[in-house]
């Protein structure tokens, strides 16, 4: 059953009316409502197009967090064959918030690292809502080092509100683990491509997104802190999150202008949650093109390309 966001209410009403008419038509053999249904479908599509053409940063935040939006494991299932997950950081334990392993992407060996939020209540608790602990980032480092040793490209699928801020995570060295993971990304001699699927939150995202190519879905967000967190700091009032989102430049359209990301991956009309298969396919095409563009580079060129890309951020001109 489709879940609608607050600003999608006009579309929800139209689509509910369409379903009612279909139910009436199915119950009455001699009654044809095809023309009326087609008229309402066209109206609903146009309404959806108008809404999504003028989304505010806060509305994009809501889309990025939509519970029915496809997550890391959905992309892995659709794009990666023979996926073999690896577990544990060999220091403390396993962190289900980070998925890491090896498989084949279009016939070629790849390493996959991604945040998994979970799609059900049980899965969200299991994966800690995509908020990784230090052992998750240390697992990511371990798997990246394996990929580098065997010359296997790395694909990172980013979708997290941020690293887990709990006491235990801090006691086990959360900041150090994030820094080590970021450094591991920079040290890779193989191509790495990151895709911001939904939320790209703070160091929790950059720890696996320091890549040669950073792609971002059209309605995803990427920021140093969540809008709620920024509002709590600036105004000591998390209810001002909408104002914070407007000021923070967190959308794909803003970030490509600033050179923070390299490419925007188009989403189906109404967002990835309405047509997950189409959104995943579009991401797959973008990943393939990004990897192809990096395939001819030597290990030193790969490292230089990545370092220069991030050192250039924020430079005038």
C-alpha positions in Angstrom: 0.0 0.0 0.0 1.5 3.3 -1.1 2.4 5.8 1.6 1.9 9.5 0.7 3.9 12.5 2.0 2.0 15.5 3.3 2.6 17.6 0.2 1.4 14.7 -2.0 -2.2 15.0 -0.6 -3.7 16.3 -3.9 -2.2 13.2 -5.8 -3.4 10.9 -3.0 -7.0 12.1 -3.4 -7.0 11.7 -7.1 -5.5 8.2 -7.0 -7.9 7.2 -4.3 -10.8 8.3 -6.6 -9.3 6.3 -9.5 -9.2 3.2 -7.3 -12.8 3.8 -6.3 -13.9 4.0 -9.9 -12.0 0.8 -10.8 -13.7 -1.0 -8.0 -17.1 0.2 -9.1 -16.3 -0.8 -12.7 -15.1 -4.2 -11.7 -18.3 -4.8 -9.8 -20.6 -3.8 -12.7 -20.1 -5.7 -15.9 -22.2 -3.3 -18.1 -20.6 -0.1 -16.7 -17.6 1.4 -18.4 -15.6 4.2 -16.6 -12.5 4.0 -18.8 -12.7 7.5 -20.1 -13.2 9.0 -16.6 -10.3 6.9 -15.2 -8.0 8.0 -18.0 -8.9 11.6 -17.4 -8.2 11.3 -13.7 -4.9 9.4 -14.3 -3.7 12.2 -16.6 -4.7 14.8 -14.0 -2.9 12.9 -11.3 0.2 12.6 -13.4 0.3 16.3 -14.2 -0.3 17.2 -10.5 2.5 14.9 -9.5 4.8 16.5 -12.1 3.9 20.0 -11.0 4.6 19.1 -7.3 7.9 17.4 -8.0 9.1 20.2 -10.3 9.0 22.7 -7.4 10.0 20.7 -4.3 11.6 22.7 -1.5 14.8 21.4 0.2 12.6 20.2 3.2 10.2 18.4 0.9 13.2 16.7 -0.8 14.4 15.7 2.7 11.0 14.0 3.2 11.3 12.2 -0.1 14.9 11.1 0.7 13.6 9.6 3.9 10.5 8.0 2.4 10.0 4.6 4.1 9.2 2.9 0.7 12.3 4.3 -1.0 14.6 1.4 -2.1 17.6 0.8 0.2 21.1 -0.7 -0.2 20.0 -4.3 -0.2 17.4 -3.6 -2.8 20.1 -2.2 -5.1 22.4 -5.2 -4.3 19.6 -7.7 -5.1 18.9 -6.0 -8.4 22.3 -5.1 -9.7 24.8 -7.5 -8.1 25.0 -11.2 -8.8 26.8 -13.8 -6.7 27.0 -11.3 -3.8 28.9 -12.7 -0.9 28.7 -10.5 2.3 31.5 -10.4 4.8 31.0 -9.8 8.5 32.9 -8.4 11.4 35.8 -6.0 11.9 38.1 -8.6 13.5 38.4 -6.2 16.5 35.0 -6.1 18.2 32.0 -7.5 16.3 29.6 -7.2 13.5 27.6 -4.1 12.6 24.5 -4.7 10.5 24.2 -1.1 9.6 27.0 -1.5 7.1 26.7 -4.1 4.3 30.0 -5.1 2.8 31.1 -7.9 0.5 32.0 -8.9 -3.1 29.9 -9.8 -6.1 29.6 -9.2 -9.8 28.3 -6.1 -11.5 27.5 -6.7 -15.2 29.9 -9.7 -15.1 32.8 -7.8 -13.5 34.0 -8.4 -9.9 33.2 -5.5 -7.6 33.3 -4.7 -3.9 30.1 -3.4 -2.4 29.9 -1.3 0.8 26.7 0.4 1.8 24.4 1.6 4.6 21.3 -0.4 5.1 18.3 1.3 6.9 15.9 -1.6 6.7 12.4 -1.6 5.2 10.4 -3.1 8.1 10.3 -2.3 11.8 12.2 -5.5 12.5 14.8 -4.8 9.8 15.2 -1.2 10.9 16.0 -2.3 14.4 18.4 -4.9 13.1 20.3 -2.4 10.9 20.1 0.4 13.5 18.3 2.6 10.9 21.5 2.8 8.9 23.5 4.4 11.6 26.8 2.6 11.7 29.0 2.0 14.8 32.8 2.0 14.8 32.9 -1.7 14.0 30.9 -1.0 10.8 33.5 1.4 9.5 36.3 -0.9 10.5 34.6 -3.6 8.6 34.4 -1.2 5.6 38.2 -0.6 5.9 38.9 -4.3 6.1 36.8 -5.0 2.9 38.3 -2.0 1.1 41.8 -3.3 1.8 40.9 -6.7 0.4 39.4 -5.0 -2.8 42.6 -3.0 -3.2 44.8 -6.0 -2.8 43.0 -7.9 -5.5 42.4 -5.0 -7.9 38.6 -4.9 -7.5 36.7 -1.6 -7.9 34.6 -0.4 -5.0 31.0 0.8 -5.2 29.6 2.6 -2.1 25.9 2.9 -1.6 25.3 5.8 0.9 22.0 6.1 2.9 22.4 7.2 6.5 21.2 10.0 8.7 24.7 9.8 10.3 27.0 7.6 12.3 25.5 6.3 15.5 26.1 8.8 18.4 25.6 6.4 21.3 27.9 6.2 24.3 29.2 2.7 23.3 30.1 3.9 19.8 32.0 6.8 21.3 33.8 4.6 23.8 34.9 2.3 20.9 36.4 5.2 18.9 33.7 6.4 16.5 35.5 9.5 15.2 38.8 7.5 14.7 36.9 4.8 12.9 35.3 7.3 10.5 38.6 9.0 9.9 40.3 5.6 9.2 37.6 4.7 6.7 37.8 8.1 4.9 41.6 7.6 4.7 41.1 4.0 3.3 38.9 5.5 0.6 41.6 8.0 -0.3 44.3 5.3 -0.3 42.6 3.0 -2.7 44.5 2.3 -5.9 41.3 1.0 -7.6 38.4 3.1 -8.8 35.6 3.8 -6.3 32.2 5.2 -7.1 29.8 6.4 -4.4 26.0 6.9 -4.9 24.0 8.9 -2.4 20.7 6.9 -2.4 18.7 8.8 0.1 20.3 10.6 3.0 24.0 11.3 3.1 24.5 12.4 6.7 27.8 13.9 8.0 30.9 11.9 8.6 28.8 8.7 8.6 28.4 9.2 4.9 31.8 10.6 3.9 33.5 7.7 5.5 32.5 5.5 2.5 31.8 8.3 0.0 35.3 9.7 -0.5 35.2 8.4 -4.1 36.6 9.2 -7.5 33.0 9.8 -8.7 30.2 10.8 -6.4 26.7 10.3 -7.8 23.5 11.4 -6.2 19.9 10.5 -6.8 17.7 13.4 -7.9 15.8 13.7 -4.7 18.5 12.6 -2.2 20.1 14.9 0.3 23.8 15.2 1.4 24.9 17.4 4.3 27.3 17.9 7.2 24.4 17.5 9.6 20.7 16.8 9.5 18.3 19.8 9.2 17.0 18.9 12.7 20.5 18.8 14.1 21.4 22.2 12.5 18.2 23.7 13.9 18.9 22.5 17.4 22.3 24.1 17.3 21.4 27.4 15.6 18.1 28.1 17.1 17.9 25.5 19.9 14.7 24.4 18.4 14.5 21.3 16.2 11.1 22.4 14.9 12.9 24.9 12.7 14.3 22.1 10.6 12.5 23.3 7.6 14.3 26.7 7.8 17.6 25.0 8.3 17.1 22.8 5.2 16.4 25.9 3.1 19.7 27.4 4.2 22.0 24.4 4.1 22.2 23.7 0.3 21.6 20.0 0.8 20.0 19.0 -2.5 21.6 17.4 -5.5 20.8 20.5 -7.6 22.8 22.7 -5.2 25.6 20.3 -4.6 26.4 19.7 -8.3 26.6 23.5 -8.7 29.2 23.6 -5.9 31.2 20.7 -7.3 30.6 18.5 -4.3 29.0 15.8 -6.4 29.7 14.8 -10.0 26.4 13.7 -11.4 22.7 13.7 -10.6 20.9 10.4 -11.3 17.3 11.1 -12.5 14.5 9.5 -10.5 11.1 8.3 -11.8 8.3 10.9 -11.6 7.2 11.1 -8.0 10.5 9.8 -6.6 12.3 6.5 -6.4 9.7 5.1 -3.9 7.0 5.1 -6.7 9.0 3.1 -9.2 11.9 1.4 -7.3 12.9 -0.8 -10.2 13.3 2.1 -12.6 15.3 4.1 -10.0 17.6 1.2 -9.4 18.1 0.6 -13.1 19.0 4.3 -13.6 21.6 4.1 -10.8 23.0 1.0 -12.4 23.5 2.8 -15.7 25.2 5.7 -14.0 27.5 3.4 -12.0 28.5 1.5 -15.1 29.4 4.7 -17.0 31.4 6.0 -14.0 33.4 2.9 -13.7 34.0 2.8 -17.4 35.4 6.3 -17.3 37.9 5.3 -14.7 39.0 1.9 -16.0 42.0 3.1 -18.1 43.7 4.9 -15.2 46.7 3.5 -13.4 46.7 3.0 -9.6 48.7 6.3 -9.2 46.4 8.2 -11.5 43.3 6.9 -9.6 44.7 8.1 -6.3 45.8 11.5 -7.8 42.4 12.0 -9.4 40.6 11.3 -6.1 42.8 13.5 -4.0 42.7 16.4 -6.4 39.0 16.2 -6.6 38.6 16.6 -2.8 41.3 19.1 -2.4 39.6 21.3 -5.0 36.4 21.5 -3.0 35.7 25.1 -1.8 38.4 26.7 -4.0 37.4 30.0 -5.6 36.8 30.0 -9.4 
